């Protein structure tokens, strides 16, 4: 018989990592259109860090954070998701409008649940939904395909999405370059399949890139965002494409002037992971899982934390120590 209480990480108010508390709380009651999932593992994301800091104005506290998780259906209200089904869930206001994956159980909308078949360990599976679906979607938006002869620059290469994009692009056979702000992380980029690693010390990348790709990359996947997008538009070859799919440096680009800052013929686009939640992401996620199981994609987990260590996990994330994905295993 399932317990009526569970352990969860509760963010009672905005603040530093120490505002996260482990509490014994009631297991959520199942209601129509929602099913209860026993959380086996959850990926950790910088958006949760920003919500904890108070930068998500629509979020009310207390709140159980966590925009993604993987686990097993414990009590279903959907015939297509019988009890015991392995599922993943991501986005859809998880951990923001309603409680998310930082708990032993999560009550989630059926529309968000993605049933998958896999032999992967829970921590590896947890590293895939938000990270790999975002990376795959961003590469699709750029138009990068298997066998592509183009050149891809990944800005923010040692972020979890950056490492995933490098893994996918390497599987495609695409020529890749990626940036990191720390020399100590160069080897990790190479291990992820990146052909050239650049240490980004700020300013334009053009001087560093000239020795390798003087004509510029055909595609730029910009995961840093606000502080680098304008430079990415200058670095990409004329007529190439820049896709912004991350916000490591913030949400907005100050004083952005489209006509002045986008070279003629160059394309600027974006990808948001809300486009691959629920049914839209199920087929893609299953394909990603199969590629990981076959060894084509190599997910990079920097560290797995226990639920009890969530404060240390957020401190680790906030001080940019990770190279790749962080996961929490209840």
C-alpha positions as CSV (number, residue, x, y, z in Angstrom):
1,X,0.0,0.0,0.0
2,X,1.3,3.4,-1.0
3,X,2.2,5.9,1.8
4,X,-0.1,8.9,2.3
5,X,3.0,11.2,2.7
6,X,6.1,11.8,0.8
7,X,9.3,13.8,0.9
8,X,9.6,16.9,-1.3
9,X,11.8,19.8,-1.8
10,X,9.8,22.9,-1.0
11,X,10.8,26.4,-1.9
12,X,9.0,28.6,0.6
13,X,10.2,31.9,-0.6
14,X,12.6,33.5,-3.1
15,X,16.2,33.5,-2.1
16,X,19.5,31.5,-2.2
17,X,19.9,27.8,-2.2
18,X,19.2,27.6,1.6
19,X,15.5,28.5,1.1
20,X,15.0,24.9,-0.3
21,X,13.7,22.7,2.5
22,X,13.1,18.9,2.6
23,X,9.6,18.5,4.0
24,X,7.2,15.6,4.7
25,X,4.0,16.5,2.8
26,X,0.8,14.7,1.7
27,X,1.0,12.7,-1.5
28,X,-1.1,14.7,-4.0
29,X,-4.7,13.4,-4.5
30,X,-5.4,12.2,-8.0
31,X,-8.1,14.1,-9.9
32,X,-9.7,14.0,-13.4
33,X,-7.2,14.7,-16.2
34,X,-4.1,14.3,-13.9
35,X,-2.2,11.2,-12.9
36,X,0.2,10.5,-10.1
37,X,3.8,9.7,-11.0
38,X,6.4,8.1,-8.7
39,X,9.4,10.2,-9.5
40,X,12.5,8.0,-10.1
41,X,14.8,10.9,-11.1
42,X,14.6,14.5,-12.2
43,X,16.9,16.7,-14.3
44,X,18.0,20.0,-12.7
45,X,17.8,23.1,-14.8
46,X,18.8,26.8,-14.5
47,X,15.2,27.9,-15.0
48,X,14.5,26.4,-11.6
49,X,17.4,28.3,-10.2
50,X,15.9,31.6,-11.6
51,X,12.5,30.7,-10.2
52,X,14.0,30.0,-6.8
53,X,15.8,33.4,-7.0
54,X,12.4,35.1,-7.6
55,X,12.8,35.9,-11.3
56,X,9.6,34.2,-12.3
57,X,6.9,36.7,-11.5
58,X,3.9,34.4,-12.1
59,X,5.2,31.8,-9.6
60,X,3.7,31.8,-6.1
61,X,5.3,30.2,-3.1
62,X,5.6,27.8,-1.4
63,X,6.3,25.7,-4.5
64,X,7.9,22.3,-5.3
65,X,10.2,23.1,-8.2
66,X,11.2,20.9,-11.1
67,X,10.3,21.4,-14.7
68,X,11.0,17.8,-15.7
69,X,11.0,14.2,-14.3
70,X,11.0,10.6,-15.2
71,X,9.3,7.8,-13.4
72,X,6.4,5.3,-13.2
73,X,2.7,6.0,-13.3
74,X,1.4,5.2,-9.8
75,X,-2.3,6.1,-10.2
76,X,-3.6,6.8,-13.6
77,X,-6.7,8.6,-14.9
78,X,-5.8,7.9,-18.6
79,X,-6.4,4.5,-20.3
80,X,-3.4,5.1,-22.5
81,X,-1.2,5.4,-19.4
82,X,-1.9,2.3,-17.2
83,X,-0.3,2.1,-13.8
84,X,3.3,1.0,-14.1
85,X,4.0,2.8,-17.4
86,X,7.4,4.4,-17.7
87,X,6.9,8.1,-18.4
88,X,8.8,11.4,-18.8
89,X,7.3,14.8,-18.4
90,X,8.7,18.3,-19.1
91,X,7.6,21.9,-19.1
92,X,3.9,22.8,-19.3
93,X,4.3,25.0,-16.1
94,X,5.7,22.1,-14.0
95,X,7.3,23.5,-10.9
96,X,5.8,26.9,-11.7
97,X,2.0,26.9,-11.9
98,X,1.8,23.6,-10.1
99,X,4.3,21.4,-8.1
100,X,7.0,19.7,-10.1
101,X,9.6,16.9,-10.0
102,X,11.6,17.7,-6.8
103,X,9.7,15.1,-4.9
104,X,9.0,11.4,-4.5
105,X,5.7,11.8,-6.3
106,X,4.3,14.4,-8.7
107,X,0.7,14.9,-9.8
108,X,0.9,15.8,-13.5
109,X,-1.5,16.6,-16.3
110,X,-2.0,13.6,-18.6
111,X,-1.3,15.8,-21.6
112,X,2.3,16.2,-20.4
113,X,3.1,12.6,-19.8
114,X,5.2,10.9,-22.5
115,X,5.2,7.1,-22.3
116,X,8.5,5.6,-23.3
117,X,10.1,2.2,-23.5
118,X,13.7,1.9,-22.3
119,X,16.4,-0.1,-20.6
120,X,18.4,2.9,-19.5
121,X,19.1,3.5,-15.8
122,X,16.9,6.2,-14.3
123,X,19.7,8.8,-13.9
124,X,20.6,8.5,-17.6
125,X,16.9,8.7,-18.6
126,X,16.4,11.8,-16.5
127,X,19.2,13.5,-18.3
128,X,17.4,13.4,-21.6
129,X,13.9,15.0,-21.7
130,X,14.5,18.8,-21.3
131,X,18.1,18.7,-22.5
132,X,18.0,16.4,-25.5
133,X,14.6,17.5,-26.7
134,X,15.7,21.1,-26.6
135,X,19.0,20.3,-28.4
136,X,17.2,18.2,-31.0
137,X,14.6,20.8,-31.5
138,X,17.1,23.6,-31.9
139,X,19.2,21.6,-34.4
140,X,16.0,20.9,-36.4
141,X,15.2,24.6,-36.3
142,X,18.6,25.4,-37.6
143,X,18.2,22.8,-40.4
144,X,21.1,20.6,-39.3
145,X,20.6,17.1,-40.6
146,X,22.5,13.8,-40.6
147,X,25.3,13.9,-43.2
148,X,25.3,17.7,-43.2
149,X,28.5,19.2,-44.6
150,X,28.0,22.5,-42.8
151,X,29.8,23.9,-39.8
152,X,28.1,24.3,-36.4
153,X,29.2,26.7,-33.6
154,X,27.7,26.0,-30.2
155,X,28.0,28.9,-27.8
156,X,27.7,27.7,-24.2
157,X,29.0,24.3,-25.1
158,X,29.5,23.0,-21.6
159,X,25.9,23.6,-20.6
160,X,23.7,20.5,-20.5
161,X,22.0,21.4,-23.8
162,X,25.3,22.3,-25.4
163,X,26.7,18.9,-24.5
164,X,23.6,17.2,-25.8
165,X,23.7,19.2,-29.1
166,X,27.4,18.3,-29.5
167,X,26.5,14.6,-29.0
168,X,23.7,14.7,-31.6
169,X,25.8,16.7,-34.1
170,X,28.7,14.3,-33.7
171,X,26.3,11.5,-34.4
172,X,25.2,13.3,-37.6
173,X,28.8,13.7,-38.7
174,X,28.6,17.5,-38.6
175,X,31.7,19.6,-38.1
176,X,31.4,21.3,-34.7
177,X,33.0,24.0,-32.6
178,X,31.9,24.9,-29.1
179,X,32.8,27.6,-26.5
180,X,33.5,27.4,-22.8
181,X,34.5,30.1,-20.4
182,X,36.8,27.8,-18.5
183,X,40.0,26.2,-19.9
184,X,39.5,23.3,-17.5
185,X,36.4,22.2,-19.5
186,X,38.0,22.0,-22.9
187,X,38.7,18.3,-22.6
188,X,35.0,17.6,-21.8
189,X,33.9,19.3,-25.0
190,X,36.4,17.1,-27.0
191,X,35.1,14.0,-25.2
192,X,31.5,15.0,-26.2
193,X,32.5,14.9,-29.9
194,X,33.4,18.6,-30.5
195,X,36.0,19.1,-33.2
196,X,37.3,22.4,-32.0
197,X,36.9,24.0,-28.5
198,X,37.2,27.7,-28.0
199,X,37.8,29.4,-24.7
200,X,35.4,32.4,-24.7
201,X,37.1,35.2,-22.7
202,X,34.4,37.8,-23.7
203,X,34.2,40.1,-26.7
204,X,33.9,38.9,-30.3
205,X,34.7,35.3,-31.2
206,X,35.8,36.3,-34.7
207,X,39.6,36.6,-34.0
208,X,39.7,33.2,-32.3
209,X,37.7,31.6,-35.1
210,X,39.6,33.0,-38.0
211,X,42.4,30.4,-37.7
212,X,39.9,27.5,-38.0
213,X,36.9,28.8,-39.9
214,X,37.8,32.1,-41.5
215,X,34.6,32.1,-43.5
216,X,32.5,31.5,-40.3
217,X,30.1,28.8,-39.3
218,X,27.0,28.0,-41.3
219,X,25.0,27.6,-38.1
220,X,25.2,29.1,-34.6
221,X,23.4,27.5,-31.7
222,X,23.5,30.3,-29.1
223,X,22.7,29.0,-25.6
224,X,24.3,32.0,-23.9
225,X,21.7,34.3,-25.3
226,X,21.3,37.9,-24.4
227,X,25.0,38.9,-24.1
228,X,26.2,37.0,-27.2
229,X,23.4,37.0,-29.8
230,X,24.6,40.1,-31.6
231,X,28.1,38.8,-31.9
232,X,26.8,35.5,-33.1
233,X,25.0,37.4,-35.9
234,X,28.4,38.9,-36.9
235,X,30.3,35.7,-36.6
236,X,28.0,33.4,-38.7
237,X,28.7,33.4,-42.4
238,X,26.6,35.8,-44.4
239,X,23.3,34.0,-45.2
240,X,23.8,31.5,-42.3
241,X,21.4,31.0,-39.4
242,X,21.6,31.8,-35.7
243,X,19.2,30.0,-33.3
244,X,18.8,31.3,-29.8
245,X,17.7,28.4,-27.6
246,X,19.2,29.4,-24.2
247,X,19.3,32.2,-21.7
248,X,22.5,31.6,-19.7
249,X,23.1,35.3,-19.7
250,X,19.6,36.5,-19.2
251,X,16.3,36.9,-21.0
252,X,16.5,40.2,-23.0
253,X,19.0,41.9,-25.4
254,X,19.3,45.5,-24.5
255,X,19.0,48.1,-27.2
256,X,18.6,45.5,-30.0
257,X,18.1,47.1,-33.4
258,X,17.2,44.4,-35.9
259,X,18.0,46.2,-39.1
260,X,21.4,47.4,-37.8
261,X,22.4,44.2,-36.1
262,X,21.2,41.4,-38.4
263,X,23.4,41.3,-41.5
264,X,21.4,41.2,-44.8
265,X,20.5,37.6,-45.7
266,X,21.5,36.2,-42.3
267,X,18.7,34.5,-40.4
268,X,17.9,34.8,-36.7
269,X,15.5,32.3,-35.2
270,X,14.7,30.7,-31.8
271,X,13.6,27.5,-30.2
272,X,11.6,27.0,-27.0
273,X,11.2,23.6,-25.4
274,X,7.5,24.1,-24.9
275,X,7.2,23.0,-28.5
276,X,8.2,19.5,-27.6
277,X,6.2,18.8,-24.5
278,X,3.6,16.1,-24.2
279,X,2.5,14.3,-27.4
280,X,4.7,16.5,-29.6
281,X,7.8,15.2,-27.9
282,X,7.0,11.5,-27.3
283,X,8.2,10.2,-30.7
284,X,11.3,12.4,-30.6
285,X,12.2,11.4,-27.1
286,X,11.8,7.7,-27.9
287,X,14.1,8.1,-30.9
288,X,16.6,9.9,-28.7
289,X,16.4,7.1,-26.1
290,X,17.1,4.5,-28.9
291,X,20.1,6.4,-30.1
292,X,21.5,6.6,-26.5
293,X,20.9,2.9,-26.0
294,X,22.7,2.2,-29.3
295,X,25.7,4.4,-28.2
296,X,25.2,6.9,-31.0
297,X,24.4,9.7,-28.5
298,X,26.5,10.0,-25.4
299,X,24.7,11.8,-22.6
300,X,27.0,13.6,-20.2
301,X,25.9,13.6,-16.6
302,X,28.2,15.8,-14.5
303,X,26.8,14.6,-11.2
304,X,23.7,13.0,-9.6
305,X,22.5,14.4,-6.3
306,X,20.2,12.8,-3.7
307,X,17.0,14.7,-2.8
308,X,18.6,15.5,0.6
309,X,21.5,17.2,-1.2
310,X,19.4,19.6,-3.2
311,X,20.8,22.7,-1.5
312,X,24.3,21.6,-2.5
313,X,23.0,20.9,-6.0
314,X,21.7,24.4,-6.5
315,X,24.8,25.9,-5.1
316,X,26.8,23.8,-7.6
317,X,24.6,24.9,-10.4
318,X,24.6,28.6,-9.4
319,X,28.4,28.7,-9.3
320,X,28.6,27.2,-12.8
321,X,30.7,24.2,-11.7
322,X,28.8,21.7,-13.9
323,X,30.0,20.3,-17.3
324,X,26.9,18.7,-18.6
325,X,23.7,17.6,-16.9
326,X,22.8,17.5,-13.2
327,X,20.2,15.1,-12.0
328,X,18.4,14.4,-8.7
329,X,17.5,10.9,-7.7
330,X,14.9,10.7,-4.8
